[in-house]
Amino acid sequence: MSQTNQQGVPEELRQLVADVMDVEEESVTDEAHFIEDLGVDSLMALEIMVALEKRYRVKFTEPELRKITCMRNVYELLEAKQAGTGG
């Protein structure tokens, strides 16, 4: 992944998720809860998962999808997937 901000989440990843959610990148903070804070529903969660799978060439399981609740979790899960350790 590319350039990171002070919290360690790559801006490229944050922009991808913000684009799928159709929200401003600044509102997708590391700890903002996707459902409670950003209004993500199950369909949008699937869209986020598909976008991540396509962009980073990984596959998520259903239990892993449930872990995608904030940017920090997305980043940690992607790092584990790319390192080959699963989620």
Chimera marker file (.cmm) of the C-alpha trace (Angstrom):
<marker_set name="trace">
<marker id="1" x="0.000" y="0.000" z="0.000" r="1" g="1" b="0" radius="0.5"/>
<marker id="2" x="1.134" y="3.541" z="-0.540" r="1" g="1" b="0" radius="0.5"/>
<marker id="3" x="1.384" y="6.814" z="1.394" r="1" g="1" b="0" radius="0.5"/>
<marker id="4" x="0.106" y="6.717" z="4.966" r="1" g="1" b="0" radius="0.5"/>
<marker id="5" x="-1.197" y="9.428" z="7.238" r="1" g="1" b="0" radius="0.5"/>
<marker id="6" x="-0.279" y="9.943" z="10.881" r="1" g="1" b="0" radius="0.5"/>
<marker id="7" x="-2.539" y="7.086" z="12.021" r="1" g="1" b="0" radius="0.5"/>
<marker id="8" x="-0.939" y="4.606" z="9.617" r="1" g="1" b="0" radius="0.5"/>
<marker id="9" x="-3.919" y="3.948" z="7.323" r="1" g="1" b="0" radius="0.5"/>
<marker id="10" x="-2.906" y="4.526" z="3.687" r="1" g="1" b="0" radius="0.5"/>
<marker id="11" x="-4.690" y="7.452" z="2.054" r="1" g="1" b="0" radius="0.5"/>
<marker id="12" x="-5.292" y="5.288" z="-1.020" r="1" g="1" b="0" radius="0.5"/>
<marker id="13" x="-7.277" y="2.826" z="1.120" r="1" g="1" b="0" radius="0.5"/>
<marker id="14" x="-9.213" y="5.584" z="2.876" r="1" g="1" b="0" radius="0.5"/>
<marker id="15" x="-10.080" y="7.175" z="-0.503" r="1" g="1" b="0" radius="0.5"/>
<marker id="16" x="-11.299" y="3.845" z="-1.906" r="1" g="1" b="0" radius="0.5"/>
<marker id="17" x="-13.625" y="3.263" z="1.050" r="1" g="1" b="0" radius="0.5"/>
<marker id="18" x="-14.853" y="6.885" z="1.005" r="1" g="1" b="0" radius="0.5"/>
<marker id="19" x="-15.600" y="6.607" z="-2.721" r="1" g="1" b="0" radius="0.5"/>
<marker id="20" x="-17.672" y="3.453" z="-2.206" r="1" g="1" b="0" radius="0.5"/>
<marker id="21" x="-19.543" y="5.087" z="0.678" r="1" g="1" b="0" radius="0.5"/>
<marker id="22" x="-19.955" y="8.302" z="-1.337" r="1" g="1" b="0" radius="0.5"/>
<marker id="23" x="-18.749" y="10.398" z="1.606" r="1" g="1" b="0" radius="0.5"/>
<marker id="24" x="-15.925" y="12.869" z="2.140" r="1" g="1" b="0" radius="0.5"/>
<marker id="25" x="-12.593" y="11.178" z="2.793" r="1" g="1" b="0" radius="0.5"/>
<marker id="26" x="-12.161" y="13.236" z="6.001" r="1" g="1" b="0" radius="0.5"/>
<marker id="27" x="-15.271" y="11.638" z="7.526" r="1" g="1" b="0" radius="0.5"/>
<marker id="28" x="-13.771" y="8.159" z="7.188" r="1" g="1" b="0" radius="0.5"/>
<marker id="29" x="-11.534" y="8.353" z="10.241" r="1" g="1" b="0" radius="0.5"/>
<marker id="30" x="-9.677" y="5.345" z="11.592" r="1" g="1" b="0" radius="0.5"/>
<marker id="31" x="-12.187" y="4.827" z="14.394" r="1" g="1" b="0" radius="0.5"/>
<marker id="32" x="-15.455" y="5.986" z="12.749" r="1" g="1" b="0" radius="0.5"/>
<marker id="33" x="-17.858" y="3.052" z="12.937" r="1" g="1" b="0" radius="0.5"/>
<marker id="34" x="-19.142" y="2.330" z="9.447" r="1" g="1" b="0" radius="0.5"/>
<marker id="35" x="-22.696" y="1.475" z="10.524" r="1" g="1" b="0" radius="0.5"/>
<marker id="36" x="-23.255" y="3.733" z="13.541" r="1" g="1" b="0" radius="0.5"/>
<marker id="37" x="-21.262" y="6.789" z="12.425" r="1" g="1" b="0" radius="0.5"/>
<marker id="38" x="-21.350" y="6.602" z="8.621" r="1" g="1" b="0" radius="0.5"/>
<marker id="39" x="-24.681" y="4.866" z="7.926" r="1" g="1" b="0" radius="0.5"/>
<marker id="40" x="-23.302" y="1.853" z="6.065" r="1" g="1" b="0" radius="0.5"/>
<marker id="41" x="-25.894" y="-0.852" z="5.409" r="1" g="1" b="0" radius="0.5"/>
<marker id="42" x="-25.281" y="-4.510" z="4.503" r="1" g="1" b="0" radius="0.5"/>
<marker id="43" x="-25.361" y="-3.834" z="0.762" r="1" g="1" b="0" radius="0.5"/>
<marker id="44" x="-22.795" y="-1.058" z="1.053" r="1" g="1" b="0" radius="0.5"/>
<marker id="45" x="-20.629" y="-3.298" z="3.253" r="1" g="1" b="0" radius="0.5"/>
<marker id="46" x="-20.633" y="-5.858" z="0.438" r="1" g="1" b="0" radius="0.5"/>
<marker id="47" x="-19.715" y="-3.130" z="-2.048" r="1" g="1" b="0" radius="0.5"/>
<marker id="48" x="-16.782" y="-2.132" z="0.159" r="1" g="1" b="0" radius="0.5"/>
<marker id="49" x="-15.679" y="-5.760" z="0.390" r="1" g="1" b="0" radius="0.5"/>
<marker id="50" x="-15.867" y="-6.251" z="-3.404" r="1" g="1" b="0" radius="0.5"/>
<marker id="51" x="-13.917" y="-3.027" z="-4.021" r="1" g="1" b="0" radius="0.5"/>
<marker id="52" x="-11.222" y="-4.131" z="-1.564" r="1" g="1" b="0" radius="0.5"/>
<marker id="53" x="-11.047" y="-7.604" z="-3.110" r="1" g="1" b="0" radius="0.5"/>
<marker id="54" x="-10.652" y="-6.178" z="-6.614" r="1" g="1" b="0" radius="0.5"/>
<marker id="55" x="-8.145" y="-3.482" z="-5.696" r="1" g="1" b="0" radius="0.5"/>
<marker id="56" x="-5.940" y="-5.556" z="-3.399" r="1" g="1" b="0" radius="0.5"/>
<marker id="57" x="-6.531" y="-8.985" z="-5.009" r="1" g="1" b="0" radius="0.5"/>
<marker id="58" x="-7.608" y="-10.723" z="-1.822" r="1" g="1" b="0" radius="0.5"/>
<marker id="59" x="-10.694" y="-12.735" z="-0.863" r="1" g="1" b="0" radius="0.5"/>
<marker id="60" x="-12.671" y="-12.218" z="2.322" r="1" g="1" b="0" radius="0.5"/>
<marker id="61" x="-14.738" y="-14.808" z="4.139" r="1" g="1" b="0" radius="0.5"/>
<marker id="62" x="-18.112" y="-14.009" z="5.672" r="1" g="1" b="0" radius="0.5"/>
<marker id="63" x="-16.668" y="-13.887" z="9.215" r="1" g="1" b="0" radius="0.5"/>
<marker id="64" x="-13.995" y="-11.476" z="7.966" r="1" g="1" b="0" radius="0.5"/>
<marker id="65" x="-16.670" y="-9.274" z="6.404" r="1" g="1" b="0" radius="0.5"/>
<marker id="66" x="-18.191" y="-8.871" z="9.872" r="1" g="1" b="0" radius="0.5"/>
<marker id="67" x="-14.861" y="-7.460" z="11.095" r="1" g="1" b="0" radius="0.5"/>
<marker id="68" x="-14.964" y="-4.615" z="8.553" r="1" g="1" b="0" radius="0.5"/>
<marker id="69" x="-16.524" y="-2.070" z="10.911" r="1" g="1" b="0" radius="0.5"/>
<marker id="70" x="-14.004" y="0.799" z="10.785" r="1" g="1" b="0" radius="0.5"/>
<marker id="71" x="-10.922" y="1.867" z="8.800" r="1" g="1" b="0" radius="0.5"/>
<marker id="72" x="-8.500" y="0.506" z="11.362" r="1" g="1" b="0" radius="0.5"/>
<marker id="73" x="-10.102" y="-2.948" z="11.097" r="1" g="1" b="0" radius="0.5"/>
<marker id="74" x="-10.065" y="-2.794" z="7.291" r="1" g="1" b="0" radius="0.5"/>
<marker id="75" x="-6.384" y="-1.899" z="7.289" r="1" g="1" b="0" radius="0.5"/>
<marker id="76" x="-5.426" y="-4.586" z="9.811" r="1" g="1" b="0" radius="0.5"/>
<marker id="77" x="-7.423" y="-7.241" z="7.948" r="1" g="1" b="0" radius="0.5"/>
<marker id="78" x="-5.866" y="-6.264" z="4.609" r="1" g="1" b="0" radius="0.5"/>
<marker id="79" x="-2.379" y="-6.330" z="6.105" r="1" g="1" b="0" radius="0.5"/>
<marker id="80" x="-3.011" y="-9.829" z="7.474" r="1" g="1" b="0" radius="0.5"/>
<marker id="81" x="-4.416" y="-11.009" z="4.114" r="1" g="1" b="0" radius="0.5"/>
<marker id="82" x="-1.497" y="-9.588" z="2.152" r="1" g="1" b="0" radius="0.5"/>
<marker id="83" x="0.966" y="-11.155" z="4.589" r="1" g="1" b="0" radius="0.5"/>
<marker id="84" x="-0.776" y="-14.477" z="4.070" r="1" g="1" b="0" radius="0.5"/>
<marker id="85" x="-1.896" y="-14.876" z="7.664" r="1" g="1" b="0" radius="0.5"/>
<marker id="86" x="-5.641" y="-14.533" z="7.072" r="1" g="1" b="0" radius="0.5"/>
<marker id="87" x="-7.847" y="-12.435" z="9.312" r="1" g="1" b="0" radius="0.5"/>
<link id1="1" id2="2" r="1" g="1" b="0" radius="0.2"/>
<link id1="2" id2="3" r="1" g="1" b="0" radius="0.2"/>
<link id1="3" id2="4" r="1" g="1" b="0" radius="0.2"/>
<link id1="4" id2="5" r="1" g="1" b="0" radius="0.2"/>
<link id1="5" id2="6" r="1" g="1" b="0" radius="0.2"/>
<link id1="6" id2="7" r="1" g="1" b="0" radius="0.2"/>
<link id1="7" id2="8" r="1" g="1" b="0" radius="0.2"/>
<link id1="8" id2="9" r="1" g="1" b="0" radius="0.2"/>
<link id1="9" id2="10" r="1" g="1" b="0" radius="0.2"/>
<link id1="10" id2="11" r="1" g="1" b="0" radius="0.2"/>
<link id1="11" id2="12" r="1" g="1" b="0" radius="0.2"/>
<link id1="12" id2="13" r="1" g="1" b="0" radius="0.2"/>
<link id1="13" id2="14" r="1" g="1" b="0" radius="0.2"/>
<link id1="14" id2="15" r="1" g="1" b="0" radius="0.2"/>
<link id1="15" id2="16" r="1" g="1" b="0" radius="0.2"/>
<link id1="16" id2="17" r="1" g="1" b="0" radius="0.2"/>
<link id1="17" id2="18" r="1" g="1" b="0" radius="0.2"/>
<link id1="18" id2="19" r="1" g="1" b="0" radius="0.2"/>
<link id1="19" id2="20" r="1" g="1" b="0" radius="0.2"/>
<link id1="20" id2="21" r="1" g="1" b="0" radius="0.2"/>
<link id1="21" id2="22" r="1" g="1" b="0" radius="0.2"/>
<link id1="22" id2="23" r="1" g="1" b="0" radius="0.2"/>
<link id1="23" id2="24" r="1" g="1" b="0" radius="0.2"/>
<link id1="24" id2="25" r="1" g="1" b="0" radius="0.2"/>
<link id1="25" id2="26" r="1" g="1" b="0" radius="0.2"/>
<link id1="26" id2="27" r="1" g="1" b="0" radius="0.2"/>
<link id1="27" id2="28" r="1" g="1" b="0" radius="0.2"/>
<link id1="28" id2="29" r="1" g="1" b="0" radius="0.2"/>
<link id1="29" id2="30" r="1" g="1" b="0" radius="0.2"/>
<link id1="30" id2="31" r="1" g="1" b="0" radius="0.2"/>
<link id1="31" id2="32" r="1" g="1" b="0" radius="0.2"/>
<link id1="32" id2="33" r="1" g="1" b="0" radius="0.2"/>
<link id1="33" id2="34" r="1" g="1" b="0" radius="0.2"/>
<link id1="34" id2="35" r="1" g="1" b="0" radius="0.2"/>
<link id1="35" id2="36" r="1" g="1" b="0" radius="0.2"/>
<link id1="36" id2="37" r="1" g="1" b="0" radius="0.2"/>
<link id1="37" id2="38" r="1" g="1" b="0" radius="0.2"/>
<link id1="38" id2="39" r="1" g="1" b="0" radius="0.2"/>
<link id1="39" id2="40" r="1" g="1" b="0" radius="0.2"/>
<link id1="40" id2="41" r="1" g="1" b="0" radius="0.2"/>
<link id1="41" id2="42" r="1" g="1" b="0" radius="0.2"/>
<link id1="42" id2="43" r="1" g="1" b="0" radius="0.2"/>
<link id1="43" id2="44" r="1" g="1" b="0" radius="0.2"/>
<link id1="44" id2="45" r="1" g="1" b="0" radius="0.2"/>
<link id1="45" id2="46" r="1" g="1" b="0" radius="0.2"/>
<link id1="46" id2="47" r="1" g="1" b="0" radius="0.2"/>
<link id1="47" id2="48" r="1" g="1" b="0" radius="0.2"/>
<link id1="48" id2="49" r="1" g="1" b="0" radius="0.2"/>
<link id1="49" id2="50" r="1" g="1" b="0" radius="0.2"/>
<link id1="50" id2="51" r="1" g="1" b="0" radius="0.2"/>
<link id1="51" id2="52" r="1" g="1" b="0" radius="0.2"/>
<link id1="52" id2="53" r="1" g="1" b="0" radius="0.2"/>
<link id1="53" id2="54" r="1" g="1" b="0" radius="0.2"/>
<link id1="54" id2="55" r="1" g="1" b="0" radius="0.2"/>
<link id1="55" id2="56" r="1" g="1" b="0" radius="0.2"/>
<link id1="56" id2="57" r="1" g="1" b="0" radius="0.2"/>
<link id1="57" id2="58" r="1" g="1" b="0" radius="0.2"/>
<link id1="58" id2="59" r="1" g="1" b="0" radius="0.2"/>
<link id1="59" id2="60" r="1" g="1" b="0" radius="0.2"/>
<link id1="60" id2="61" r="1" g="1" b="0" radius="0.2"/>
<link id1="61" id2="62" r="1" g="1" b="0" radius="0.2"/>
<link id1="62" id2="63" r="1" g="1" b="0" radius="0.2"/>
<link id1="63" id2="64" r="1" g="1" b="0" radius="0.2"/>
<link id1="64" id2="65" r="1" g="1" b="0" radius="0.2"/>
<link id1="65" id2="66" r="1" g="1" b="0" radius="0.2"/>
<link id1="66" id2="67" r="1" g="1" b="0" radius="0.2"/>
<link id1="67" id2="68" r="1" g="1" b="0" radius="0.2"/>
<link id1="68" id2="69" r="1" g="1" b="0" radius="0.2"/>
<link id1="69" id2="70" r="1" g="1" b="0" radius="0.2"/>
<link id1="70" id2="71" r="1" g="1" b="0" radius="0.2"/>
<link id1="71" id2="72" r="1" g="1" b="0" radius="0.2"/>
<link id1="72" id2="73" r="1" g="1" b="0" radius="0.2"/>
<link id1="73" id2="74" r="1" g="1" b="0" radius="0.2"/>
<link id1="74" id2="75" r="1" g="1" b="0" radius="0.2"/>
<link id1="75" id2="76" r="1" g="1" b="0" radius="0.2"/>
<link id1="76" id2="77" r="1" g="1" b="0" radius="0.2"/>
<link id1="77" id2="78" r="1" g="1" b="0" radius="0.2"/>
<link id1="78" id2="79" r="1" g="1" b="0" radius="0.2"/>
<link id1="79" id2="80" r="1" g="1" b="0" radius="0.2"/>
<link id1="80" id2="81" r="1" g="1" b="0" radius="0.2"/>
<link id1="81" id2="82" r="1" g="1" b="0" radius="0.2"/>
<link id1="82" id2="83" r="1" g="1" b="0" radius="0.2"/>
<link id1="83" id2="84" r="1" g="1" b="0" radius="0.2"/>
<link id1="84" id2="85" r="1" g="1" b="0" radius="0.2"/>
<link id1="85" id2="86" r="1" g="1" b="0" radius="0.2"/>
<link id1="86" id2="87" r="1" g="1" b="0" radius="0.2"/>
</marker_set>
